[in-house]
Structures are given as structure tokens and as C-alpha cells.
């Protein structure tokens, strides 16, 4: 295994990202607060740039006890990122495809050495 330099912590805005390459491998590194997540930047649907879309809070349907639909709300505890090609959503912490959690992106470990950020490949 080797470490691929991504950048300095200061290079990331609090909810920012960077795309890095090593040969033919493209990796999206996303920051949420002080945490960093890295995934293969290839959507499980049709190979789009999975890590390059927006990052949003999980959207939840609100259903009343009588089973009637009441609308939607954002759930801030779970963040998703969205492939810009066709809207496939992924869980930021796990890389799992939200509608079918059996499908997920290849995840990479992220190391922080002081203020430098690396991906283990």
C-alpha cells in the first residue's frame, strides 16, 4: 500500500472535496467537519463521477400514524453525496448506495498527518 497526498486541511472548505488521481484511478476525497472520506469516483449506476455532485442531508418522508403522507424533512445526522449524472445518492460515511445498500463505492482509508491529508491506495 502507498499513500497518495491529497492536500492540506486548509485546502478544503468545511464541506469541500478534492478529486485526486493515481494512474487510471480517480478518488474523491470529501470533508464533513473534521472528518474526511474517500471513494472511487465511479458511480455504480453508469460510471459517472459519483463524488462530484452536491452533498445534502438525508431526505426523510413524514408519514402520520394513519399512514398519510405529510411531506419531507432533512435529517442532518446522515449526509449523502449525489452523482451529478443521474442522481444516485451515496451515504457519506459508508459509500453505500442509498436505495440499495448492497451496492457501494470502493472506500479508501484517509490519513491525516499534522495538517496534511493522504489517501491509502
DSSP file (Angstrom, degrees, kcal/mol; ACC not computed):
  #  RESIDUE AA STRUCTURE BP1 BP2  ACC     N-H-->O    O-->H-N    N-H-->O    O-->H-N    TCO  KAPPA ALPHA  PHI   PSI    X-CA   Y-CA   Z-CA
    1    1 A X              0   0    0      0, 0.0     2,-0.3     0, 0.0   119,-0.1   0.000 360.0 360.0 360.0 149.3    0.0    0.0    0.0
    2    2 A X        -     0   0    0    117,-0.0   119,-3.0     2,-0.0     2,-0.5  -0.892 360.0-118.3-132.5 165.6    1.1    3.5   -0.6
    3    3 A X  E     -A  120   0A   0     -2,-0.3     2,-0.6   117,-0.2   117,-0.2  -0.906  18.8-155.7-108.9 128.7   -0.1    7.0    0.5
    4    4 A X  E     -A  119   0A   0    115,-3.2   115,-2.4    -2,-0.5     2,-0.2  -0.910  21.0-126.9-104.7 120.2   -1.3    9.5   -2.1
    5    5 A X  E     +A  118   0A   0     -2,-0.6   113,-0.2   113,-0.2     3,-0.1  -0.480  29.7 175.5 -68.1 130.2   -1.0   13.1   -1.0
    6    6 A X  E     -     0   0A   0    111,-3.1     2,-0.3     1,-0.4   112,-0.2   0.793  47.0 -92.1-102.5 -42.8   -4.4   14.9   -1.3
    7    7 A X  E     -A  117   0A   0    110,-1.3   110,-3.0    11,-0.0    -1,-0.4  -0.960  49.9 -48.5 155.4-170.9   -3.6   18.4    0.1
    8    8 A X  E >   -A  116   0A   0     -2,-0.3     3,-1.9   108,-0.2     4,-0.5  -0.665  46.4-117.3 -93.7 151.4   -3.6   20.4    3.3
    9    9 A X  G >  S+     0   0    0    106,-2.9     3,-1.7     1,-0.3    -1,-0.1   0.888 117.1  59.3 -52.7 -40.9   -6.6   20.5    5.6
   10   10 A X  G 3  S+     0   0    0    105,-0.3    -1,-0.3     1,-0.3   106,-0.1   0.696  92.1  68.3 -64.3 -18.9   -6.8   24.3    4.9
   11   11 A X  G <  S+     0   0    0     -3,-1.9     2,-0.4     2,-0.0    -1,-0.3   0.692  92.6  72.3 -72.3 -17.9   -7.2   23.5    1.2
   12   12 A X  S <  S-     0   0    0     -3,-1.7     2,-0.1    -4,-0.5     6,-0.1  -0.827  78.4-138.4 -99.6 131.5  -10.6   22.0    2.0
   13   13 A X    >   -     0   0    0     -2,-0.4     3,-2.5     4,-0.1    18,-0.1  -0.497  47.2 -90.0 -73.3 162.6  -13.6   24.2    2.9
   14   14 A X  T 3  S+     0   0    0      1,-0.3    19,-1.3    -2,-0.1    -1,-0.1   0.769 127.9  24.1 -51.6 -31.6  -15.5   22.6    5.8
   15   15 A X  T 3  S+     0   0    0     17,-0.2    -1,-0.3     2,-0.1    17,-0.1  -0.169 104.2 123.0-122.6  40.8  -17.8   20.6    3.4
   16   16 A X    <   -     0   0    0     -3,-2.5    15,-3.2    14,-0.1     2,-0.3  -0.213  41.7-153.6 -95.8-175.9  -15.5   20.6    0.5
   17   17 A X  E     -C   30   0B   0     13,-0.2     2,-0.3    -2,-0.1    13,-0.2  -0.973   6.0-156.5-152.1 162.8  -13.9   18.0   -1.7
   18   18 A X  E     -C   29   0B   0     11,-2.1    11,-3.3    -2,-0.3     2,-0.5  -0.985  13.3-142.3-139.8 148.2  -10.9   17.2   -3.9
   19   19 A X  E     -C   28   0B   0     -2,-0.3     2,-0.3     9,-0.2     9,-0.2  -0.962  24.2-176.1-111.0 125.4  -10.5   14.8   -6.8
   20   20 A X  E     -C   27   0B   0      7,-2.7     7,-2.9    -2,-0.5     2,-0.4  -0.866   9.5-149.5-121.8 156.6   -7.1   13.1   -7.0
   21   21 A X  E     -C   26   0B   0     -2,-0.3     2,-0.3     5,-0.2     5,-0.2  -0.954  16.1-178.8-128.7 145.1   -5.6   10.7   -9.5
   22   22 A X  E >  S-C   25   0B   0      3,-2.5     3,-2.1    -2,-0.4     2,-0.3  -0.867  73.5 -53.2-138.1 103.6   -3.1    7.9   -9.4
   23   23 A X  T 3  S-     0   0    0     -2,-0.3    -1,-0.0     1,-0.3     0, 0.0  -0.511 123.4 -18.5  62.7-126.6   -2.6    6.4  -12.8
   24   24 A X  T 3  S+     0   0    0     -2,-0.3     2,-0.4    -3,-0.1    -1,-0.3   0.482 116.6 103.5 -87.2  -3.9   -6.1    5.5  -14.0
   25   25 A X  E <   -C   22   0B   0     -3,-2.1    -3,-2.5    15,-0.0     2,-0.5  -0.682  51.9-168.0 -86.5 127.1   -7.6    5.6  -10.5
   26   26 A X  E     -C   21   0B   0     -2,-0.4    15,-2.7    -5,-0.2     2,-0.4  -0.970   6.0-171.7-117.4 128.2   -9.7    8.6   -9.6
   27   27 A X  E     -CD  20  40B   0     -7,-2.9    -7,-2.7    -2,-0.5     2,-0.5  -0.963  15.0-147.3-125.4 132.4  -10.6    9.2   -6.0
   28   28 A X  E     -CD  19  39B   0     11,-2.9    11,-2.2    -2,-0.4     2,-0.6  -0.867  11.7-163.3 -96.5 128.2  -13.0   11.7   -4.5
   29   29 A X  E     -CD  18  38B   0    -11,-3.3   -11,-2.1    -2,-0.5     2,-0.4  -0.956  10.8-171.0-113.8 117.5  -12.0   13.0   -1.0
   30   30 A X  E     -CD  17  37B   0      7,-3.1     7,-2.6    -2,-0.6     2,-0.4  -0.862   9.7-150.1-113.5 141.9  -14.8   14.7    0.8
   31   31 A X  E     + D   0  36B   0    -15,-3.2     2,-0.4    -2,-0.4     5,-0.2  -0.918  14.1 177.9-112.8 135.6  -14.7   16.6    4.0
   32   32 A X  E >  S- D   0  35B   0      3,-2.7     3,-2.1    -2,-0.4     2,-0.3  -0.916  70.1 -50.8-132.9 107.0  -17.5   16.9    6.6
   33   33 A X  T 3  S-     0   0    0    -19,-1.3     0, 0.0    -2,-0.4     0, 0.0  -0.519 122.7 -21.9  63.9-122.6  -16.5   19.0    9.6
   34   34 A X  T 3  S+     0   0    0     -2,-0.3     2,-0.3    -3,-0.1    -1,-0.3   0.386 120.6  95.2 -97.5   2.2  -13.2   17.4   10.8
   35   35 A X  E <   -D   32   0B   0     -3,-2.1    -3,-2.7     2,-0.0     2,-0.4  -0.725  56.5-158.2 -99.2 145.2  -13.8   14.1    9.1
   36   36 A X  E     -D   31   0B   0     -2,-0.3     2,-0.4    -5,-0.2    -5,-0.2  -0.953   6.4-171.7-122.1 141.7  -12.5   13.0    5.7
   37   37 A X  E     -D   30   0B   0     -7,-2.6    -7,-3.1    -2,-0.4     2,-0.4  -0.982   4.1-162.3-131.9 142.2  -14.0   10.3    3.4
   38   38 A X  E     +DE  29 108B   0     70,-0.7    70,-2.5    -2,-0.4     2,-0.3  -0.991  13.0 169.0-132.8 133.5  -12.5    8.9    0.2
   39   39 A X  E     -DE  28 107B   0    -11,-2.2   -11,-2.9    -2,-0.4     2,-0.2  -0.971  45.1 -93.0-139.8 152.1  -14.2    6.8   -2.5
   40   40 A X  E     -D   27   0B   0     66,-2.4     2,-1.7    -2,-0.3   -13,-0.2  -0.499  42.1-129.3 -60.3 129.1  -13.6    5.6   -6.0
   41   41 A X  S    S+     0   0    0    -15,-2.7     2,-0.4    -2,-0.2    -1,-0.1  -0.239  75.0 104.4 -85.0  49.8  -15.1    8.4   -8.2
   42   42 A X        -     0   0    0     -2,-1.7     7,-0.2     7,-0.2    64,-0.2  -0.957  68.1-131.2-134.7 114.5  -17.1    6.0  -10.4
   43   43 A X     >  -     0   0    0      5,-2.9     4,-1.5    -2,-0.4    -2,-0.1  -0.328  10.9-134.2 -65.2 141.7  -20.9    5.7   -9.9
   44   44 A X  T  4 S+     0   0    0      2,-0.2    -1,-0.1     1,-0.1    60,-0.0   0.662  99.5  60.5 -69.6 -15.5  -22.3    2.1   -9.6
   45   45 A X  T  4 S-     0   0    0      1,-0.1    -1,-0.1     3,-0.1    -3,-0.0   0.990 133.4 -22.9 -77.6 -69.1  -25.1    3.1  -12.0
   46   46 A X  T  4 S-     0   0    0      0, 0.0    -2,-0.2     0, 0.0    -1,-0.1   0.073  94.1 -91.3-137.8  26.4  -23.3    4.1  -15.2
   47   47 A X  S  < S+     0   0    0     -4,-1.5    -3,-0.1     1,-0.1    -6,-0.0   0.652  71.1 154.7  79.1  15.2  -19.8    5.1  -14.3
   48   48 A X        -     0   0    0     -6,-0.1    -5,-2.9     1,-0.1     2,-1.9  -0.101  62.9 -80.4 -68.3 173.8  -20.5    8.8  -13.7
   49   49 A X    >   -     0   0    0     -7,-0.2     3,-2.1     1,-0.2    35,-0.6  -0.535  52.4-176.8 -79.0  80.7  -18.3   11.0  -11.4
   50   50 A X  G >  S+     0   0    0     -2,-1.9     3,-0.6     1,-0.3    -1,-0.2   0.763  74.8  49.0 -53.1 -34.9  -20.0    9.9   -8.2
   51   51 A X  G 3  S+     0   0    0      1,-0.2    -1,-0.3    -3,-0.1    32,-0.1   0.383  95.6  73.5 -90.4   4.5  -18.1   12.2   -5.8
   52   52 A X  G <  S+     0   0    0     -3,-2.1    -1,-0.2    29,-0.1    -2,-0.1   0.452  77.9  85.0-103.4   0.3  -18.5   15.4   -7.8
   53   53 A X  S <  S-     0   0    0     -3,-0.6    30,-0.1    -4,-0.3     2,-0.0  -0.148  89.1 -61.5 -89.5-170.3  -22.2   16.2   -7.1
   54   54 A X        -     0   0    0     27,-0.1    28,-2.2    28,-0.1     2,-0.5  -0.288  39.6-132.2 -73.6 157.0  -23.8   18.0   -4.2
   55   55 A X  E     +F   81   0C   0     26,-0.2     2,-0.3   -40,-0.1    26,-0.2  -0.950  36.8 168.4-107.8 126.1  -23.6   17.0   -0.6
   56   56 A X  E     -F   80   0C   0     24,-2.7    24,-3.5    -2,-0.5     2,-0.1  -0.912  37.8 -99.7-136.2 160.1  -27.0   17.1    1.1
   57   57 A X  E     -F   79   0C   0     -2,-0.3    22,-0.2    22,-0.2    19,-0.2  -0.489  56.6 -86.3 -73.2 151.9  -28.7   15.9    4.3
   58   58 A X  E     -F   75   0C   0     20,-2.7    17,-3.1    17,-1.1     2,-0.5  -0.340  41.6-134.2 -57.1 136.3  -30.8   12.7    4.1
   59   59 A X  E     -F   74   0C   0     15,-0.2     2,-0.4    -3,-0.1    15,-0.2  -0.862  23.4-166.4 -97.2 127.0  -34.3   13.5    3.0
   60   60 A X  E     -F   73   0C   0     13,-3.1    13,-2.1    -2,-0.5     2,-0.3  -0.913  17.5-129.2-115.2 139.7  -37.0   11.7    5.0
   61   61 A X  E     -F   72   0C   0     -2,-0.4     2,-0.6    11,-0.2    11,-0.2  -0.654  20.1-137.7 -79.4 142.0  -40.7   11.2    4.2
   62   62 A X  E     -F   71   0C   0      9,-3.1     8,-3.5    -2,-0.3     9,-0.7  -0.917  24.2-177.7-103.4 118.8  -43.0   12.2    7.1
   63   63 A X  E     -F   69   0C   0     -2,-0.6     6,-0.2     6,-0.2    -2,-0.0  -0.975  18.9-135.3-121.9 125.7  -45.8    9.7    7.5
   64   64 A X    >   -     0   0    0      4,-2.7     3,-2.5    -2,-0.5     6,-0.0  -0.247  33.0 -99.6 -72.3 163.9  -48.6   10.2   10.0
   65   65 A X  T 3  S+     0   0    0      1,-0.3    -1,-0.1     2,-0.1    -2,-0.0   0.782 126.0  58.3 -55.5 -27.3  -49.8    7.4   12.3
   66   66 A X  T 3  S-     0   0    0      2,-0.1    -1,-0.3     1,-0.0    -2,-0.1   0.326 121.5-110.5 -86.7  11.1  -52.8    6.9    9.9
   67   67 A X  S <  S+     0   0    0     -3,-2.5     2,-0.3     1,-0.3    -2,-0.1   0.603  70.8 141.8  73.7  15.8  -50.2    6.3    7.1
   68   68 A X        -     0   0    0      1,-0.1    -4,-2.7     2,-0.0     2,-0.3  -0.689  57.3-111.2 -88.2 144.0  -51.0    9.6    5.3
   69   69 A X  E     +F   63   0C   0     -2,-0.3    -6,-0.2    -6,-0.2     3,-0.1  -0.562  33.2 178.9 -75.2 129.5  -48.1   11.4    3.7
   70   70 A X  E     -     0   0C   0     -8,-3.5     2,-0.3     1,-0.4    -7,-0.2   0.458  47.7 -94.3-112.1  -4.9  -47.3   14.7    5.4
   71   71 A X  E     -F   62   0C   0     -9,-0.7    -9,-3.1     2,-0.0    -1,-0.4  -0.900  47.1 -66.3 127.4-157.5  -44.3   15.9    3.4
   72   72 A X  E     -F   61   0C   0     -2,-0.3     2,-0.3   -11,-0.2   -11,-0.2  -0.913  33.3-173.2-135.6 160.5  -40.5   15.7    3.8
   73   73 A X  E     -F   60   0C   0    -13,-2.1   -13,-3.1    -2,-0.3     2,-0.4  -0.969  29.2-107.4-146.8 160.7  -37.7   16.9    6.1
   74   74 A X  E     -F   59   0C   0     -2,-0.3     2,-0.7   -15,-0.2   -15,-0.2  -0.752  20.2-152.9 -90.4 139.1  -33.9   16.9    6.1
   75   75 A X  E >   -F   58   0C   0    -17,-3.1     3,-1.1    -2,-0.4   -17,-1.1  -0.926   7.1-167.1-111.1 102.8  -32.2   14.6    8.6
   76   76 A X  E 3  S+     0   0C   0     -2,-0.7    -1,-0.1     1,-0.2   -17,-0.0   0.663  75.8  73.3 -68.1 -18.0  -28.8   16.2    9.4
   77   77 A X  E 3  S+     0   0C   0      1,-0.2     2,-0.5   -19,-0.1    -1,-0.2   0.780  97.8  49.8 -71.2 -24.8  -27.3   13.2   11.1
   78   78 A X  E <  S-     0   0C   0     -3,-1.1   -20,-2.7   -20,-0.1     2,-0.3  -0.962  74.3-163.5-118.7 121.5  -26.9   11.3    7.8
   79   79 A X  E     -F   57   0C   0     -2,-0.5    13,-2.9   -22,-0.2    14,-0.4  -0.796   4.2-166.1-103.5 144.8  -25.2   13.1    4.9
   80   80 A X  E     -FG  56  91C   0    -24,-3.5   -24,-2.7    -2,-0.3     2,-0.4  -0.907  10.8-149.8-123.5 152.9  -25.4   12.0    1.3
   81   81 A X  E     -FG  55  90C   0      9,-2.2     9,-2.5    -2,-0.3     2,-0.5  -0.959  18.8-142.0-120.4 150.2  -23.5   12.9   -1.8
   82   82 A X  E     - G   0  89C   0    -28,-2.2     2,-0.3    -2,-0.4   -29,-0.2  -0.920  12.2-125.5-121.1 126.5  -25.2   12.7   -5.2
   83   83 A X     >  -     0   0    0      5,-2.9     4,-1.8    -2,-0.5     5,-0.2  -0.527  22.1-142.0 -64.6 128.4  -23.7   11.6   -8.6
   84   84 A X  T  4 S+     0   0    0    -35,-0.6    -1,-0.1    -2,-0.3   -34,-0.1   0.668  89.8  65.0 -71.7 -14.7  -24.4   14.5  -10.9
   85   85 A X  T  4 S-     0   0    0      1,-0.1    -1,-0.2     3,-0.1   -35,-0.0   0.974 128.2  -8.6 -72.5 -53.7  -25.2   12.3  -13.9
   86   86 A X  T  4 S-     0   0    0     -3,-0.1    -2,-0.2     2,-0.1    -1,-0.1   0.260  95.6-103.0-134.2  10.6  -28.4   10.6  -12.7
   87   87 A X     <  +     0   0    0     -4,-1.8     2,-0.2     1,-0.2    -3,-0.1   0.653  54.1 166.9  80.3  15.9  -28.9   11.5   -9.1
   88   88 A X        -     0   0    0     -5,-0.2    -5,-2.9    -6,-0.1     2,-0.3  -0.487  26.9-142.9 -64.5 131.6  -27.7    8.3   -7.4
   89   89 A X  E     -G   82   0C   0     -7,-0.2     9,-2.5    -2,-0.2     2,-0.4  -0.776  15.4-166.4-102.8 143.0  -27.2    9.0   -3.7
   90   90 A X  E     -GH  81  97C   0     -9,-2.5    -9,-2.2    -2,-0.3     2,-0.4  -0.969  28.1-113.0-127.1 142.2  -24.5    7.6   -1.5
   91   91 A X  E  >  -G   80   0C   0      5,-2.6     4,-3.0    -2,-0.4     3,-0.3  -0.607  25.0-142.1 -70.9 124.8  -24.1    7.6    2.3
   92   92 A X  T  4 S+     0   0    0    -13,-2.9    -1,-0.1    -2,-0.4   -12,-0.1   0.846  96.6  45.5 -60.9 -36.0  -21.1    9.9    3.0
   93   93 A X  T  4 S+     0   0    0    -14,-0.4    -1,-0.2     1,-0.1   -13,-0.1   0.800 128.9  20.7 -79.7 -28.4  -19.9    7.7    5.9
   94   94 A X  T  4 S-     0   0    0     -3,-0.3    -2,-0.2     2,-0.1    -1,-0.1   0.666  88.1-128.6-115.5 -22.1  -20.2    4.3    4.2
   95   95 A X     <  +     0   0    0     -4,-3.0    10,-2.4     1,-0.3     2,-0.2   0.526  56.6 150.3  79.3   5.7  -20.2    4.8    0.5
   96   96 A X  B     -I  104   0D   0      8,-0.2    -5,-2.6    -5,-0.2     2,-0.5  -0.478  56.0-112.8 -73.6 141.2  -23.4    2.7    0.3
   97   97 A X  B >   -H   90   0C   0      6,-3.4     3,-0.6     3,-0.5     6,-0.3  -0.637  28.8-137.2 -71.2 122.1  -25.9    3.5   -2.5
   98   98 A X  T 3  S+     0   0    0     -9,-2.5     3,-0.4    -2,-0.5    -1,-0.1   0.871  97.0  45.0 -58.8 -46.2  -28.9    4.8   -0.5
   99   99 A X  T 3  S+     0   0    0    -10,-0.3     2,-0.3     1,-0.3    -1,-0.2   0.798 129.9  24.4 -70.7 -24.0  -31.7    3.0   -2.4
  100  100 A X    X   -     0   0    0     -3,-0.6     3,-2.3     3,-0.2    -3,-0.5  -0.763  68.1-171.6-141.4  90.7  -29.8   -0.3   -2.4
  101  101 A X  T 3  S+     0   0    0     -3,-0.4    -3,-0.1    -2,-0.3    -1,-0.1   0.556  79.7  74.2 -66.4  -8.1  -27.3   -0.6    0.4
  102  102 A X  T 3  S+     0   0    0     -6,-0.1     2,-0.4    -5,-0.1    -1,-0.3   0.735  90.3  68.3 -73.4 -20.8  -25.9   -3.8   -1.0
  103  103 A X    <   +     0   0    0     -3,-2.3    -6,-3.4    -6,-0.3     2,-0.3  -0.830  68.8 157.2 -99.0 133.9  -24.2   -1.6   -3.7
  104  104 A X  B     -I   96   0D   0     -2,-0.4    -8,-0.2    -8,-0.3     2,-0.2  -0.989  40.2-102.1-153.7 162.0  -21.5    0.7   -2.6
  105  105 A X        -     0   0    0    -10,-2.4     2,-0.3    -2,-0.3   -64,-0.1  -0.495  48.5 -94.8 -80.6 152.4  -18.4    2.6   -3.8
  106  106 A X        -     0   0    0    -64,-0.2   -66,-2.4    -2,-0.2     2,-0.3  -0.550  46.7-146.2 -67.1 126.9  -14.9    1.4   -3.1
  107  107 A X  E     -E   39   0B   0     -2,-0.3     2,-0.4   -68,-0.2   -68,-0.2  -0.744  10.9-159.2-101.8 145.0  -13.8    3.1    0.0
  108  108 A X  E     -E   38   0B   0    -70,-2.5   -70,-0.7    -2,-0.3     2,-0.2  -0.932  23.2-112.9-120.5 145.8  -10.2    4.2    0.8
  109  109 A X        -     0   0    0     11,-0.5    11,-2.6    -2,-0.4     2,-0.5  -0.519  27.8-147.2 -72.8 144.1   -8.7    5.0    4.2
  110  110 A X  E     -B  119   0A   0      9,-0.2     2,-0.4   -74,-0.2     9,-0.2  -0.962  10.0-161.4-115.5 130.2   -7.8    8.6    4.8
  111  111 A X  E     -B  118   0A   0      7,-2.8     7,-2.9    -2,-0.5     2,-0.5  -0.885   5.0-157.4-110.5 142.1   -4.8    9.5    6.9
  112  112 A X  E     -B  117   0A   0     -2,-0.4     2,-0.7     5,-0.2     5,-0.2  -0.977   8.6-176.7-118.3 118.9   -4.1   12.9    8.5
  113  113 A X  E >   -B  116   0A   0      3,-2.4     3,-2.2    -2,-0.5     2,-0.5  -0.907  68.2 -55.0-116.0 101.2   -0.5   13.7    9.3
  114  114 A X  T 3  S-     0   0    0     -2,-0.7     0, 0.0     1,-0.3     0, 0.0  -0.558 122.0 -21.5  64.1-120.4   -0.5   17.0   11.0
  115  115 A X  T 3  S+     0   0    0     -2,-0.5  -106,-2.9    -3,-0.1     2,-0.3   0.306 118.9  99.9-101.8   7.0   -2.3   19.3    8.6
  116  116 A X  E <   -AB   8 113A   0     -3,-2.2    -3,-2.4  -108,-0.2     2,-0.4  -0.750  59.6-149.7 -97.7 143.5   -1.6   17.0    5.6
  117  117 A X  E     +AB   7 112A   0   -110,-3.0  -111,-3.1    -2,-0.3  -110,-1.3  -0.936  17.3 178.4-116.3 132.3   -4.2   14.7    4.2
  118  118 A X  E     -AB   5 111A   0     -7,-2.9    -7,-2.8    -2,-0.4     2,-0.4  -0.938  20.8-142.8-130.5 151.8   -3.4   11.4    2.4
  119  119 A X  E     -AB   4 110A   0   -115,-2.4  -115,-3.2    -2,-0.3     2,-0.6  -0.955  20.3-132.9-111.5 135.5   -5.4    8.5    0.9
  120  120 A X  E      A    3   0A   0    -11,-2.6   -11,-0.5    -2,-0.4  -117,-0.2  -0.787 360.0 360.0 -88.9 120.5   -4.1    5.0    1.3
  121  121 A X              0   0    0   -119,-3.0  -118,-0.2    -2,-0.6    -1,-0.1   0.363 360.0 360.0-120.6 360.0   -4.2    3.1   -2.1
